[in-house]
Structures are given as C-alpha cells and as structure tokens.
Amino acid sequence: MTEFTATFTFEGDEIFAIHEGKVIASGKDMPSVESDAVEYLESLTSERKKTEADNKKKKATHIITPNGVKGEILGRTPSVWGEQITARFANGRIATFTTHGSDDVEWITESIKTASANDPVSKLAARLDADFGHDRNSLVERQQELRALAAEAHKFINNGAPHEVEVKLDAIRTAAEAESAQIKLAIDHLDSEDAEGFVPEAPFATHAVEQADLGQKNDWLDVTTQQMIDESEGQDFDKLLSEGPSVFVTDLDDGALANAGVTREMALSHIVAKTSGFQGEEIQEYRERFIARTEVARRHELASRKVTTHKEAAAAEEVQTNTSDEALFM
C-alpha cells in the first residue's frame, strides 16, 4: 500500500490516472492503468523517503550507532563503499568508520544553543552563518569579515579553552578560511573579462567545505559546465518526463535492467545531467518523478525481455526437436 493515491478520470474510452496534477498512467484497460499507477506511486514513495533520509543525513550534526552510542560528527569523506564519518563519542574517543545505506544508524541534528555574552563559539558561529549579498562589494566585505572571524577564533584557541570548545573554534576557523578562499575565486572570476553574468547560486557552505585545485582556474571545466547548462535549458521537459524513462531503459543491458538499484543510480545520473542548469525544490520533485517513471518502465521492459527470451528459447528447442538425427552429422 502506497502513501499516495491517484485520481482516475475518463475521456471517451481513455482512462487517466492523475497524481498531484500530473498524468502518471493512461490506457484503455482499467486494471492495467491502475497497476501502472500503483507501481509509480510505490516508486515515488520510496524515492521521496530516500531523499528525505539523505537530506537528514547531510544536515546531521550527531550520529547514534546501532549500539546506542552518540557521537558528534567532526568530518565526512565520500568513499567507494559509502561515506567515512569521523565522530567524537561521549566517552571522548574519536573514531572513523564507513557508513552504508543499509546501516542501522540514526542521524540527528542539534541546533546551536543561544549564546551568552561570554560564549565565543555561538557568537562566531552566528557571524559565520550570516547572510550576505552576492555582488562584488558584498563579497569583498564578506571576505574581510571571514578573515577577521578566523583570526578571532585562532586567538581564542591560543588563549586556552576547554578541549570541546577548542574543537568547535577550530572547525569555525577552518570553515571561515575555506569560505574566504572560495569567495576570492568568485571575486577573481567577476574581475575577469568573461564573467559579467557570474553570480554565486547560493550562500557558500559554512560546513565541511572541500575545494579541489584551490586557486587554480579551470577554463575547460567552466566550458564543460556551461555546455551542460545550455543543453539542459533547451530540453522539452514534458516530453523528457513522458518518453524519457522508456527510452532510457531500452538502452540498458540485461544485467543493469534486472537490478532496480543499479537502474535507479544510472537514471539519477542521467536526469541530473539533463537538468544541470536548474536548482530548487521543483527540479528535485521533477527528478523524483523521472526516477519513479523509470522504475515502472524498467519493470515493463524486464517483463518484455523475459517473454522474448522465453519465445526464442522455445523456438530454438523446437528447431532442435524437429531436426533429424542424420542432419546432425551432415
């Protein structure tokens, strides 16, 4: 049973299943349309639950292991098998381990408590999280603020502080320095001849900032990214959503098609590339719908291939049965 329901409408002898104002299945046979609608809604439910879990994991400040031990997340590093988490646990032990999607791990987010006048951590954190404009002058002011913030955090550390406070101050200093470096790149980009329209998409992240090749200009990457954006802006999104999933699964080999997880990851990469020029909740919902439709198309394509394989095997067996023994030695 799904968490969503569909509304069925009739136009002549055509039946349409509608969810959230979108047609999710259609046809002339009610049981078939209903079956497709249920498969789509089940896939959409699963996809949205996964998105919610991923968002909760990304925003988490603490982790609780299957053994019930709580730890503060100090760092994250993507790995081949999942994500490496470095955490400090209640007993003071710091450990690094790899989490997987199937792990029975609880992710929680604890908000920063209101700072007192003598609480440097909360005061600096509030300044680090402050909003700022994205024009050149605002970016210059933000960079100066970040440099001062990092210097203050460093000063508090040198003056001596409890270990727990020192760790938080060092994290704030590191984030400020990393964001300052990113803003410098943005200012340099704005100052270049080919960057008149550059505006940062969103406030720079103030946590776990990673920047490869810091300070180097990657013209080839800029060109490639712009080409992807231009391509995505020229898409017929209604057509892509209605026809794209069926076309996508048709090109998959049997091994990938038989594995729902593999197909999902491939479909996600495909639709993210197709919509790379857009951001926000609407495009996220669009991608979820594409993946849900891809799962329905995957099941139909898989069933169709099994029938085809069975017929080919039966035909081959019939040929062998009707072939005389003498013919085998000719």
Contacts in CASP RR format, 6 or more apart in sequence:
PFRMAT RR
TARGET T0000
AUTHOR 0000-0000-0000
METHOD contacts of the structure
MODEL  1
MTEFTATFTFEGDEIFAIHEGKVIASGKDMPSVESDAVEYLESLTSERKK
TEADNKKKKATHIITPNGVKGEILGRTPSVWGEQITARFANGRIATFTTH
GSDDVEWITESIKTASANDPVSKLAARLDADFGHDRNSLVERQQELRALA
AEAHKFINNGAPHEVEVKLDAIRTAAEAESAQIKLAIDHLDSEDAEGFVP
EAPFATHAVEQADLGQKNDWLDVTTQQMIDESEGQDFDKLLSEGPSVFVT
DLDDGALANAGVTREMALSHIVAKTSGFQGEEIQEYRERFIARTEVARRH
ELASRKVTTHKEAAAAEEVQTNTSDEALFM
2 38 0 8 1.000
2 41 0 8 1.000
2 42 0 8 1.000
2 44 0 8 1.000
2 45 0 8 1.000
3 41 0 8 1.000
3 45 0 8 1.000
4 19 0 8 1.000
4 20 0 8 1.000
4 41 0 8 1.000
4 44 0 8 1.000
4 45 0 8 1.000
5 19 0 8 1.000
5 41 0 8 1.000
6 17 0 8 1.000
6 18 0 8 1.000
6 19 0 8 1.000
6 24 0 8 1.000
6 25 0 8 1.000
6 37 0 8 1.000
6 38 0 8 1.000
6 41 0 8 1.000
7 17 0 8 1.000
7 18 0 8 1.000
7 19 0 8 1.000
8 15 0 8 1.000
8 16 0 8 1.000
8 17 0 8 1.000
8 18 0 8 1.000
8 30 0 8 1.000
8 33 0 8 1.000
8 34 0 8 1.000
8 37 0 8 1.000
9 15 0 8 1.000
9 16 0 8 1.000
9 18 0 8 1.000
10 16 0 8 1.000
13 28 0 8 1.000
14 26 0 8 1.000
14 27 0 8 1.000
14 28 0 8 1.000
15 26 0 8 1.000
15 27 0 8 1.000
15 28 0 8 1.000
15 29 0 8 1.000
15 30 0 8 1.000
15 33 0 8 1.000
16 23 0 8 1.000
16 25 0 8 1.000
16 26 0 8 1.000
16 27 0 8 1.000
16 33 0 8 1.000
17 23 0 8 1.000
17 24 0 8 1.000
17 25 0 8 1.000
17 26 0 8 1.000
17 33 0 8 1.000
17 34 0 8 1.000
17 36 0 8 1.000
17 37 0 8 1.000
17 40 0 8 1.000
18 24 0 8 1.000
19 37 0 8 1.000
19 40 0 8 1.000
19 41 0 8 1.000
19 44 0 8 1.000
22 289 0 8 1.000
24 36 0 8 1.000
24 37 0 8 1.000
24 40 0 8 1.000
24 41 0 8 1.000
24 293 0 8 1.000
25 33 0 8 1.000
25 34 0 8 1.000
25 36 0 8 1.000
25 37 0 8 1.000
25 40 0 8 1.000
25 296 0 8 1.000
26 33 0 8 1.000
27 33 0 8 1.000
36 296 0 8 1.000
39 295 0 8 1.000
39 296 0 8 1.000
39 299 0 8 1.000
40 292 0 8 1.000
40 293 0 8 1.000
40 295 0 8 1.000
40 296 0 8 1.000
41 292 0 8 1.000
43 291 0 8 1.000
43 292 0 8 1.000
43 293 0 8 1.000
43 295 0 8 1.000
43 296 0 8 1.000
44 288 0 8 1.000
44 289 0 8 1.000
44 292 0 8 1.000
47 264 0 8 1.000
47 288 0 8 1.000
47 291 0 8 1.000
47 292 0 8 1.000
48 288 0 8 1.000
51 284 0 8 1.000
51 288 0 8 1.000
56 107 0 8 1.000
56 109 0 8 1.000
57 107 0 8 1.000
59 109 0 8 1.000
60 73 0 8 1.000
60 107 0 8 1.000
60 108 0 8 1.000
60 109 0 8 1.000
61 72 0 8 1.000
61 73 0 8 1.000
61 108 0 8 1.000
61 109 0 8 1.000
61 110 0 8 1.000
62 70 0 8 1.000
62 71 0 8 1.000
62 72 0 8 1.000
62 73 0 8 1.000
62 87 0 8 1.000
62 107 0 8 1.000
62 108 0 8 1.000
62 109 0 8 1.000
62 110 0 8 1.000
63 70 0 8 1.000
63 71 0 8 1.000
63 73 0 8 1.000
63 85 0 8 1.000
63 87 0 8 1.000
63 105 0 8 1.000
63 106 0 8 1.000
63 107 0 8 1.000
63 108 0 8 1.000
64 70 0 8 1.000
64 71 0 8 1.000
64 105 0 8 1.000
64 106 0 8 1.000
64 107 0 8 1.000
64 108 0 8 1.000
65 105 0 8 1.000
66 103 0 8 1.000
66 104 0 8 1.000
66 105 0 8 1.000
69 89 0 8 1.000
69 90 0 8 1.000
70 89 0 8 1.000
70 90 0 8 1.000
71 87 0 8 1.000
71 88 0 8 1.000
71 89 0 8 1.000
71 90 0 8 1.000
72 87 0 8 1.000
72 88 0 8 1.000
73 85 0 8 1.000
73 86 0 8 1.000
73 87 0 8 1.000
74 86 0 8 1.000
74 87 0 8 1.000
74 88 0 8 1.000
74 94 0 8 1.000
74 167 0 8 1.000
74 171 0 8 1.000
75 85 0 8 1.000
75 86 0 8 1.000
75 87 0 8 1.000
75 208 0 8 1.000
76 83 0 8 1.000
76 84 0 8 1.000
76 85 0 8 1.000
76 86 0 8 1.000
76 208 0 8 1.000
77 83 0 8 1.000
77 84 0 8 1.000
77 86 0 8 1.000
78 84 0 8 1.000
79 98 0 8 1.000
81 98 0 8 1.000
81 100 0 8 1.000
82 98 0 8 1.000
82 99 0 8 1.000
82 100 0 8 1.000
82 101 0 8 1.000
83 98 0 8 1.000
83 99 0 8 1.000
84 96 0 8 1.000
84 97 0 8 1.000
84 98 0 8 1.000
84 99 0 8 1.000
85 96 0 8 1.000
85 97 0 8 1.000
85 98 0 8 1.000
85 99 0 8 1.000
86 94 0 8 1.000
86 95 0 8 1.000
86 96 0 8 1.000
87 94 0 8 1.000
87 95 0 8 1.000
87 96 0 8 1.000
88 94 0 8 1.000
88 167 0 8 1.000
89 95 0 8 1.000
99 105 0 8 1.000
112 122 0 8 1.000
112 125 0 8 1.000
112 126 0 8 1.000
113 122 0 8 1.000
114 122 0 8 1.000
115 121 0 8 1.000
115 122 0 8 1.000
115 123 0 8 1.000
115 125 0 8 1.000
115 126 0 8 1.000
116 122 0 8 1.000
120 152 0 8 1.000
120 153 0 8 1.000
120 156 0 8 1.000
120 165 0 8 1.000
120 169 0 8 1.000
121 165 0 8 1.000
121 168 0 8 1.000
121 169 0 8 1.000
121 172 0 8 1.000
124 149 0 8 1.000
124 152 0 8 1.000
124 153 0 8 1.000
124 169 0 8 1.000
124 172 0 8 1.000
125 168 0 8 1.000
125 172 0 8 1.000
127 145 0 8 1.000
127 149 0 8 1.000
128 146 0 8 1.000
128 149 0 8 1.000
128 172 0 8 1.000
128 175 0 8 1.000
128 176 0 8 1.000
128 179 0 8 1.000
128 206 0 8 1.000
129 206 0 8 1.000
130 145 0 8 1.000
131 203 0 8 1.000
132 138 0 8 1.000
132 139 0 8 1.000
132 141 0 8 1.000
132 142 0 8 1.000
132 203 0 8 1.000
133 139 0 8 1.000
133 142 0 8 1.000
134 199 0 8 1.000
134 200 0 8 1.000
136 187 0 8 1.000
136 190 0 8 1.000
136 191 0 8 1.000
139 183 0 8 1.000
139 186 0 8 1.000
139 187 0 8 1.000
139 190 0 8 1.000
139 200 0 8 1.000
140 187 0 8 1.000
142 183 0 8 1.000
143 180 0 8 1.000
143 183 0 8 1.000
143 184 0 8 1.000
143 187 0 8 1.000
146 176 0 8 1.000
146 177 0 8 1.000
146 179 0 8 1.000
146 180 0 8 1.000
146 183 0 8 1.000
147 176 0 8 1.000
147 180 0 8 1.000
149 172 0 8 1.000
149 173 0 8 1.000
149 176 0 8 1.000
150 172 0 8 1.000
150 173 0 8 1.000
150 176 0 8 1.000
150 177 0 8 1.000
150 180 0 8 1.000
153 169 0 8 1.000
153 170 0 8 1.000
153 172 0 8 1.000
153 173 0 8 1.000
153 176 0 8 1.000
154 173 0 8 1.000
156 169 0 8 1.000
157 166 0 8 1.000
157 169 0 8 1.000
157 170 0 8 1.000
157 173 0 8 1.000
160 166 0 8 1.000
161 169 0 8 1.000
174 209 0 8 1.000
175 206 0 8 1.000
175 207 0 8 1.000
175 208 0 8 1.000
175 209 0 8 1.000
176 206 0 8 1.000
178 209 0 8 1.000
178 210 0 8 1.000
178 211 0 8 1.000
179 204 0 8 1.000
179 205 0 8 1.000
179 206 0 8 1.000
179 209 0 8 1.000
181 211 0 8 1.000
181 214 0 8 1.000
181 215 0 8 1.000
182 204 0 8 1.000
182 209 0 8 1.000
182 211 0 8 1.000
183 204 0 8 1.000
184 215 0 8 1.000
185 214 0 8 1.000
185 215 0 8 1.000
186 198 0 8 1.000
186 200 0 8 1.000
188 217 0 8 1.000
189 195 0 8 1.000
189 198 0 8 1.000
190 198 0 8 1.000
201 279 0 8 1.000
202 279 0 8 1.000
225 276 0 8 1.000
228 273 0 8 1.000
228 276 0 8 1.000
228 277 0 8 1.000
229 276 0 8 1.000
229 277 0 8 1.000
231 274 0 8 1.000
231 276 0 8 1.000
232 273 0 8 1.000
232 274 0 8 1.000
232 275 0 8 1.000
232 276 0 8 1.000
232 277 0 8 1.000
232 278 0 8 1.000
233 277 0 8 1.000
235 274 0 8 1.000
235 275 0 8 1.000
237 275 0 8 1.000
237 286 0 8 1.000
240 274 0 8 1.000
240 290 0 8 1.000
241 286 0 8 1.000
241 289 0 8 1.000
241 290 0 8 1.000
241 293 0 8 1.000
244 290 0 8 1.000
244 293 0 8 1.000
245 267 0 8 1.000
245 290 0 8 1.000
245 293 0 8 1.000
245 294 0 8 1.000
245 296 0 8 1.000
245 297 0 8 1.000
246 297 0 8 1.000
246 300 0 8 1.000
246 301 0 8 1.000
248 266 0 8 1.000
248 267 0 8 1.000
248 270 0 8 1.000
248 294 0 8 1.000
248 297 0 8 1.000
249 257 0 8 1.000
249 263 0 8 1.000
249 294 0 8 1.000
249 297 0 8 1.000
249 298 0 8 1.000
249 301 0 8 1.000
250 301 0 8 1.000
252 263 0 8 1.000
252 266 0 8 1.000
252 298 0 8 1.000
252 301 0 8 1.000
254 305 0 8 1.000
255 262 0 8 1.000
256 262 0 8 1.000
256 263 0 8 1.000
256 266 0 8 1.000
257 263 0 8 1.000
257 298 0 8 1.000
257 301 0 8 1.000
257 302 0 8 1.000
257 305 0 8 1.000
258 302 0 8 1.000
260 295 0 8 1.000
260 298 0 8 1.000
263 294 0 8 1.000
263 295 0 8 1.000
263 298 0 8 1.000
264 291 0 8 1.000
264 294 0 8 1.000
264 295 0 8 1.000
267 290 0 8 1.000
267 291 0 8 1.000
267 294 0 8 1.000
268 287 0 8 1.000
268 291 0 8 1.000
271 286 0 8 1.000
271 287 0 8 1.000
271 290 0 8 1.000
271 291 0 8 1.000
272 287 0 8 1.000
275 283 0 8 1.000
275 286 0 8 1.000
275 287 0 8 1.000
END
